[in-house]
Protein backbone atom coordinates (compact mmCIF):
# COMPACT_ATOMS: atom_id res chain seq x y z
CA UNK A 1 0.00 0.00 0.00
CA UNK A 2 2.60 2.59 1.11
CA UNK A 3 5.06 1.48 -1.55
CA UNK A 4 2.41 1.87 -4.30
CA UNK A 5 1.37 5.35 -3.02
CA UNK A 6 5.02 6.48 -2.98
CA UNK A 7 5.49 5.15 -6.52
CA UNK A 8 2.37 7.00 -7.78
CA UNK A 9 3.39 10.27 -6.11
CA UNK A 10 6.93 10.02 -7.52
CA UNK A 11 5.50 9.28 -10.95
CA UNK A 12 3.15 12.26 -10.70
CA UNK A 13 5.99 14.56 -9.58
CA UNK A 14 8.22 13.38 -12.41
CA UNK A 15 5.59 14.37 -14.97
CA UNK A 16 5.16 17.97 -13.76
CA UNK A 17 7.02 20.67 -15.61
CA UNK A 18 6.80 24.42 -16.08
CA UNK A 19 6.87 25.49 -19.70
CA UNK A 20 8.17 29.02 -20.08
CA UNK A 21 9.35 30.55 -23.30
CA UNK A 22 12.37 32.78 -23.61
CA UNK A 23 10.29 35.31 -25.50
CA UNK A 24 6.83 35.18 -23.91
CA UNK A 25 5.79 38.49 -25.44
CA UNK A 26 6.28 37.49 -29.08
CA UNK A 27 6.22 40.49 -31.44
CA UNK A 28 3.92 42.62 -29.26
CA UNK A 29 6.79 44.76 -27.81
CA UNK A 30 8.06 45.59 -31.31
CA UNK A 31 4.56 46.61 -32.40
CA UNK A 32 4.01 48.80 -29.32
CA UNK A 33 7.45 50.44 -29.61
CA UNK A 34 6.98 51.27 -33.30
CA UNK A 35 3.46 52.59 -32.62
CA UNK A 36 4.77 55.01 -29.99
CA UNK A 37 7.59 56.15 -32.25
CA UNK A 38 5.19 56.81 -35.11
CA UNK A 39 3.19 59.35 -33.07
CA UNK A 40 5.47 62.38 -33.77
CA UNK A 41 5.63 61.54 -37.49
CA UNK A 42 1.85 61.10 -37.60
CA UNK A 43 1.27 64.47 -35.91
CA UNK A 44 3.71 66.16 -38.28
CA UNK A 45 1.76 64.80 -41.28
CA UNK A 46 -1.45 66.46 -40.06
CA UNK A 47 -1.96 70.15 -40.62
CA UNK A 48 -1.97 70.59 -36.85
CA UNK A 49 1.62 71.68 -36.75
CA UNK A 50 3.21 73.88 -39.37
CA UNK A 51 5.84 74.70 -36.78
CA UNK A 52 9.35 74.30 -38.23
CA UNK A 53 10.80 73.15 -34.87
CA UNK A 54 8.24 70.36 -34.52
CA UNK A 55 8.93 69.19 -38.10
CA UNK A 56 12.68 69.12 -37.42
CA UNK A 57 12.17 67.11 -34.22
CA UNK A 58 9.86 64.64 -35.96
CA UNK A 59 12.49 64.06 -38.67
CA UNK A 60 14.67 62.39 -36.01
CA UNK A 61 11.92 59.79 -35.50
CA UNK A 62 12.02 58.39 -39.04
CA UNK A 63 13.31 54.89 -39.69
CA UNK A 64 17.06 54.59 -40.08
CA UNK A 65 17.89 57.54 -37.84
CA UNK A 66 20.18 56.71 -34.86
CA UNK A 67 17.73 58.26 -32.34
CA UNK A 68 14.89 56.19 -33.81
CA UNK A 69 16.90 52.95 -33.53
CA UNK A 70 17.96 53.77 -29.94
CA UNK A 71 14.40 54.59 -28.84
CA UNK A 72 12.99 51.64 -30.76
CA UNK A 73 15.40 49.20 -29.07
CA UNK A 74 14.75 50.74 -25.64
CA UNK A 75 10.99 50.55 -26.22
CA UNK A 76 11.21 46.88 -27.18
CA UNK A 77 13.22 46.10 -24.02
CA UNK A 78 10.71 47.99 -21.86
CA UNK A 79 7.58 46.47 -23.42
CA UNK A 80 9.03 42.95 -23.28
CA UNK A 81 9.48 43.23 -19.52
CA UNK A 82 6.14 45.03 -19.13
CA UNK A 83 4.19 42.38 -21.04
CA UNK A 84 5.92 39.50 -19.23
CA UNK A 85 5.25 41.07 -15.83
CA UNK A 86 1.54 41.26 -16.69
CA UNK A 87 1.20 37.74 -18.10
CA UNK A 88 3.47 35.76 -15.74
CA UNK A 89 2.73 35.76 -11.99
CA UNK A 90 5.46 33.87 -10.08
CA UNK A 91 3.47 33.81 -6.82
CA UNK A 92 0.46 32.23 -8.52
CA UNK A 93 2.69 29.72 -10.32
CA UNK A 94 4.41 28.77 -7.03
CA UNK A 95 1.01 28.34 -5.34
CA UNK A 96 -0.21 26.13 -8.20
CA UNK A 97 2.95 24.03 -7.97
CA UNK A 98 2.44 23.52 -4.25
CA UNK A 99 -1.29 22.84 -4.67
CA UNK A 100 -0.67 20.05 -7.20
CA UNK A 101 2.22 18.52 -5.26
CA UNK A 102 5.00 19.79 -7.50
CA UNK A 103 8.25 21.35 -6.44
CA UNK A 104 11.55 22.59 -7.77
CA UNK A 105 14.42 20.42 -6.48
CA UNK A 106 16.50 22.32 -3.94
CA UNK A 107 13.93 25.13 -3.52
CA UNK A 108 11.41 25.22 -0.67
CA UNK A 109 7.73 25.56 -1.64
CA UNK A 110 5.94 28.88 -1.28
CA UNK A 111 7.78 32.19 -1.18
CA UNK A 112 11.28 30.81 -2.00
CA UNK A 113 9.83 29.10 -5.08
CA UNK A 114 8.13 32.35 -6.16
CA UNK A 115 11.40 34.25 -5.70
CA UNK A 116 13.30 31.61 -7.70
CA UNK A 117 10.71 31.70 -10.51
CA UNK A 118 10.81 35.51 -10.58
CA UNK A 119 14.61 35.57 -10.79
CA UNK A 120 14.67 32.86 -13.47
CA UNK A 121 11.94 34.53 -15.51
CA UNK A 122 13.77 37.87 -15.32
CA UNK A 123 16.90 36.25 -16.75
CA UNK A 124 14.94 34.48 -19.48
CA UNK A 125 13.08 37.69 -20.34
CA UNK A 126 16.35 39.64 -20.55
CA UNK A 127 17.76 37.12 -23.03
CA UNK A 128 14.53 37.15 -25.02
CA UNK A 129 14.33 40.97 -24.98
CA UNK A 130 17.90 41.33 -26.26
CA UNK A 131 17.20 38.79 -29.01
CA UNK A 132 13.95 40.50 -29.99
CA UNK A 133 15.64 43.92 -30.02
CA UNK A 134 18.47 42.64 -32.23
CA UNK A 135 16.04 41.00 -34.67
CA UNK A 136 13.76 44.05 -34.81
CA UNK A 137 16.52 46.66 -35.23
CA UNK A 138 18.44 44.60 -37.80
CA UNK A 139 16.47 45.82 -40.89
CA UNK A 140 17.08 49.45 -39.87
CA UNK A 141 20.83 48.81 -39.58
CA UNK A 142 20.90 46.90 -42.88
CA UNK A 143 19.13 49.76 -44.64
CA UNK A 144 21.24 52.53 -43.07
CA UNK A 145 24.67 50.88 -43.26
CA UNK A 146 24.55 48.63 -46.33
CA UNK A 147 22.00 50.50 -48.51
CA UNK A 148 19.79 47.40 -48.77
CA UNK A 149 16.24 48.36 -49.81
CA UNK A 150 13.84 48.52 -46.86
CA UNK A 151 11.43 45.98 -48.37
CA UNK A 152 14.17 43.35 -48.73
CA UNK A 153 15.69 44.07 -45.31
CA UNK A 154 12.34 43.97 -43.51
CA UNK A 155 11.35 40.70 -45.21
CA UNK A 156 14.51 38.78 -44.26
CA UNK A 157 14.74 40.22 -40.77
CA UNK A 158 12.70 41.95 -38.15
CA UNK A 159 9.21 41.23 -36.97
CA UNK A 160 8.12 39.58 -40.23
CA UNK A 161 10.70 36.83 -39.66
CA UNK A 162 9.46 36.37 -36.09
CA UNK A 163 5.85 36.19 -37.27
CA UNK A 164 6.71 33.58 -39.92
CA UNK A 165 8.62 31.42 -37.42
CA UNK A 166 5.88 31.86 -34.80
CA UNK A 167 3.15 30.80 -37.23
CA UNK A 168 5.20 27.78 -38.30
CA UNK A 169 5.78 26.71 -34.68
CA UNK A 170 2.09 27.17 -33.81
CA UNK A 171 1.08 25.16 -36.87
CA UNK A 172 3.46 22.37 -35.88
CA UNK A 173 2.07 22.37 -32.32
CA UNK A 174 -1.51 22.19 -33.62
CA UNK A 175 -0.65 19.32 -35.96
CA UNK A 176 1.08 17.47 -33.13
CA UNK A 177 -1.90 18.08 -30.85
CA UNK A 178 -4.31 16.89 -33.54
CA UNK A 179 -2.26 13.73 -34.14
CA UNK A 180 -2.15 12.99 -30.41
CA UNK A 181 -5.90 13.51 -30.14
CA UNK A 182 -6.56 11.19 -33.09
CA UNK A 183 -4.27 8.55 -31.59
CA UNK A 184 -6.08 8.68 -28.24
CA UNK A 185 -9.48 8.59 -29.96
CA UNK A 186 -8.44 5.47 -31.80
CA UNK A 187 -7.19 3.95 -28.56
CA UNK A 188 -10.45 4.72 -26.75
CA UNK A 189 -12.57 3.31 -29.59
CA UNK A 190 -10.67 0.03 -29.44
CA UNK A 191 -11.18 -0.06 -25.66
CA UNK A 192 -14.94 0.44 -26.07
CA UNK A 193 -15.20 -2.30 -28.64
CA UNK A 194 -13.36 -4.75 -26.40
CA UNK A 195 -15.55 -3.91 -23.43
CA UNK A 196 -18.65 -4.34 -25.63
CA UNK A 197 -17.64 -7.86 -26.64
CA UNK A 198 -17.10 -8.99 -23.06
TAPEDA-V588223 format. One record per residue. OMEGA is omega in radians with two decimals (none if undefined). D_FIRST is the distance of its C-alpha to the first C-alpha in Angstrom with 1 decimal. Layout:
BEGIN
omega: [OMEGA/OMEGA]
d_first: [D_FIRST/D_FIRST]
END
This chain:
BEGIN
omega: [-3.11/-3.13/3.13/3.11/3.12/3.13/3.13/-3.14/3.09/3.12/3.12/-3.13/-3.13/-3.07/-3.11/3.05/3.10/-3.13/3.07/3.12/3.09/3.13/-3.12/-3.02/-3.10/-3.12/-3.10/3.12/3.12/3.13/3.12/-3.12/-3.14/3.11/3.12/-3.14/3.11/-3.13/3.13/3.13/3.12/3.12/-3.14/3.11/3.06/3.09/3.14/-3.03/2.96/-3.12/-3.11/-3.14/-3.14/3.12/3.10/3.13/-3.12/3.10/3.09/-3.09/3.07/-3.09/3.14/3.10/-3.12/3.12/3.11/-3.12/3.12/3.13/3.11/3.10/3.11/3.11/3.11/3.10/-3.11/-3.06/3.06/3.12/3.14/-3.13/-3.13/3.13/3.11/-3.01/-3.09/3.13/-3.08/3.13/3.11/3.12/3.11/3.09/3.10/3.08/-3.11/-3.10/-3.10/3.05/3.11/3.10/3.04/-3.09/3.12/-3.13/3.13/3.12/3.09/-3.05/3.08/3.10/3.11/3.12/3.12/3.13/3.13/-3.14/3.14/-3.13/3.09/3.12/3.11/-3.13/3.10/3.11/3.13/-3.14/3.11/3.11/-3.13/3.11/-3.14/-3.14/-3.07/-3.10/-3.07/3.11/3.10/3.13/3.13/3.14/-3.07/-3.02/-3.01/3.12/3.04/-3.14/-3.06/-3.11/3.13/-3.11/-3.11/3.11/-3.09/3.09/3.09/-3.01/3.12/3.09/3.11/3.13/3.13/3.14/3.12/3.12/3.12/3.13/3.10/3.10/3.11/3.11/3.14/3.10/3.12/3.11/3.13/3.13/3.09/3.13/3.12/3.13/-3.13/3.07/3.11/3.13/3.14/3.12/3.10/3.14/3.13/3.14/3.14/-3.13/3.13/-3.14/-3.08/none]
d_first: [0.0/3.8/5.5/5.3/6.3/8.7/10.0/10.7/12.4/14.3/15.4/16.6/18.4/20.0/21.5/23.2/26.8/30.0/32.9/36.2/39.5/42.2/44.7/43.1/46.5/47.9/51.6/51.8/53.1/55.9/56.9/57.1/59.0/61.5/62.0/62.8/65.2/67.0/68.0/71.1/72.3/71.8/73.8/76.5/76.9/77.6/81.1/79.7/80.6/83.8/83.5/84.1/81.8/78.8/79.5/79.6/76.3/74.6/75.9/73.5/70.5/71.3/69.0/69.8/71.2/69.6/69.0/67.2/64.9/64.1/63.4/61.5/59.2/58.7/58.0/55.3/53.6/53.8/52.6/49.7/48.4/49.3/47.5/44.3/44.3/44.5/41.9/39.2/37.8/35.8/34.7/33.3/31.6/29.9/28.9/27.4/25.5/24.0/23.3/21.3/19.4/21.7/23.8/26.5/25.8/28.0/28.9/27.7/26.8/29.5/33.1/32.9/31.1/33.9/36.5/35.1/35.1/38.6/39.9/38.4/39.7/43.1/43.4/42.3/44.8/47.5/47.2/47.1/50.1/52.1/51.4/52.3/55.5/56.6/56.0/57.8/60.8/61.3/63.6/65.8/66.2/66.9/69.5/71.2/71.2/71.5/73.4/70.8/71.3/68.9/67.7/66.7/65.1/63.1/61.9/60.6/59.1/58.1/56.1/57.0/55.2/52.1/52.3/52.6/49.6/47.5/48.4/47.6/44.2/43.4/44.6/42.4/39.4/40.3/40.8/37.5/35.8/37.8/36.9/33.1/33.6/35.5/33.0/30.2/32.6/33.3/29.7/29.1/32.3/31.3/28.0/30.0/32.5/30.0/28.4/32.0/32.9/30.1]
END
